[in-house]
Amino acid sequence: MLHINIDFNVENPLWDLKLPNSEATCMKAVKATLDYLKCTGDIEISITLADDTHIQTLNRDYRNKDVATNVLSFPLETILPQEIHTLCQKYEAAKQPLMLGDIILSLDTIACEAETQGKNFLNHLTHLIVHATLHLLGYDHIENSEAENMENSEKEILATLGISDPYLL
């Protein structure tokens, strides 16, 4: 059985105006991702809703990129995608929560991208949460084969939420 605990922080109050039910939106996207990967047990994750200033500072300090971005994910441990199910079972058997890490989202960049790309804000945000959760679980898109696997997983997860392929413009 899956139990998700999200340490939820709203750093920028404009999030509450743009998306009053932001915590439920985040939970739904994380749950869909974990369900897709057949995770079980207690899973902990931190999600911070921030702005460009906050995320640019983090991006500069931790990734040496002095620019704002839409989302950052900071995994607590290195996980290989093929080991996710076994890892979840290990933590569940030990009756310990699996702490995945932190996701930080920037309202400014996400809203701008949704508008310029003609995307629904909620769908775009959901996609980015799924994307970041997959990063916490070891998925990446550096190599072409990894990118294809990650994008296919994202599309399948989003489809379970009634969201169409985000890579089609």
N, C-alpha and C positions, 0 to 999 in steps of 0.2 A: 504494500500500500504506500502511496506517495503522500508525503506531507511537506508543504513548502512554507518556509518562513522567510518573508522578505523584510529586511531592514530598509524601510522606505523613508527617504529624505527629500523634501522639497526646498531647494536652496533659493529658487526664484519664485516669488508669489504669482508671477504672471502665468505660471503653469496652471494654477487653480482657475484662472479666468479662461484660459484656452481649452482646458480639459478638466472639468470639475471632478470626474471620476478616474483620475489618473492612476491611483493605486490599483483599482480593479482592472484597468486596462493592462497595466504591467503584469499583474498576477496572471491574467488570462493568456498573455503571450508566453510567459515563462512556463506556465503549466502545459500549454500546447507543445512546447519544445521538449520538455521533460517526458511528457506522455509519448510523443513520437519516438523518443529514444528508449522508451520502456524503463525509465528510471523508477526506482522504488526507494522507500525509506524516507528519512528526514533530510531535506535539502535546504541549505541556507544560502541566501544571496543578498547582496546589498544593491539597491538602486537609488541613485541620486538624480533628481531632476534639476538641472542647473541652466546656465546660460553660456554664451560665448566666452565671456571673460574668465569664468571658472574653468571651463574645459580647455581653453587655450593655455592657461597656466599649467594645468596637468599635462597637456600634450607637450609643452616645452620642457617641463621638469623631468618627465619620465620617458619621453620618446624623442627628445631633441628636435621637435617640430614646433616652431613658434607660430602656430596658426590654430584657429578654432576648427573644430570638426563636429560631426553630428553625434558621434557616440565613441566612447572609449570603454574597453573592458580590461580588467586587471584580474586574471585568474590567481587563486591562492596557491595552486599547485599545478604542475604539468600533468595533463591528462592526454592520453591518446584516444581518439574517437572509438577505436575498436575495443577499448578497455572500459568504456563507460558503464555498461551493464554489470560487469564483474565488480567494478569499483563501488557502484551503488549497493550491490548485494553485500559486499564486505563491510561497508559502514552500517548497513541495516542489521546485519548479524551481530555486529559489535555494539549495537544500540547507541551509535554515535551519529551526529549529524554530519553530512558531507557539506563542507563549506566551500562553495564554488568561487566566490570572489565578488568584485564590484563592477557595476555598470554605471556609467555617468552619461547622461544625455543632455544635449544643449537645445533648448527651446528655439533660440534664434536661428541656428543653422537648420534645424529640422523644419521649422515653419517656412523658411526661405526656400529650401529644397522642394518641399511639397508644392509651394506656389509656382516656382519656376519650372518644375517638371510636370505640372498639371496633375499632381497626385492628391488624393484625399489625405489630410493631415493624420487622422487616426490610423489609417492603413499604413502610411509611411512610418509612423512611430512604432506600430506593432512590428513591422518588418525589421526595424532597427533593433528592437528588443530581442526578437528571435535571433537575429544575426549575432548580437553581442552575447546572448546566452550560449549559442553554439561555440563562440570563441572561448568562453569559460570552460567549455567541455572539450577543448582540444582541437576544434575545427579551425582551419585557416584557409587562406586563399592566395598564398604566395606562389605556389606552383599551379600550373594550369589544371592538373588533375584534381588537386585539392579544391581549387576554386569551383570547378564543375560539380564536385561532390557536395560542397557547402551550398552552392546555389540551388541544386536539385533538392537538397534537404529543406532549405528555406521555402521553396515553392510548395513542397508537399505539406509542410507545417502550416503555411499561410492558407493553403486550400482547405485545411480542416477548420479554419476560422472564417471561411467564406471570402477570403481575400485573393484576388487574382494575381498572376505572375507580376512581381514588381519590376522585373527586368525588361518587360515590354513597355515601350513608350508610345 
